[in-house]
């Protein structure tokens, strides 16, 4: 997020893509949930509804499967702010 806010949106996208790829490859559900939620929030804050929706659509089933109730509630409420 800092990269985006300080005028480096390309670096922001690269770091975010790497974080998503690394946590997906690791299979560590809590880490992936965290990154997906942060990516969705960045989409909301950056007024990029497509990015927010894509990440929420991945987060909701993960949160349901693993019982991440807080992330599930937050993910389900995200579309309401778009």
TASULZI-V555217 format. One record per backbone hydrogen bond with DSSP energy under -0.5 kcal/mol. NH is the residue of the N-H (numbers start at 1). CO is the residue of the C=O. Records with the same first field share a line. If there is no record, write none. Layout:
NH=CO ; CO
This chain:
5=1
6=2
7=4
8=3
12=8
13=9
14=10
15=11
16=12
17=13
18=14
19=15
20=16
21=17
22=18
23=19
24=20
25=21
26=22
27=23 ; 24
28=23
29=27
32=28
33=29
34=30
35=31
36=32
37=33
38=34
39=35
40=36
41=37
42=38
43=39
44=40
45=41
46=42
47=44
48=43
52=48
53=49
54=50
55=51
56=52
57=53
58=54
59=55
60=56
61=57
62=58
63=59
64=60
65=61
66=62
67=63 ; 64
68=63
69=67
72=68
73=69
74=70
75=71
76=72
77=73
78=74
79=75
80=77
81=78
82=78 ; 79
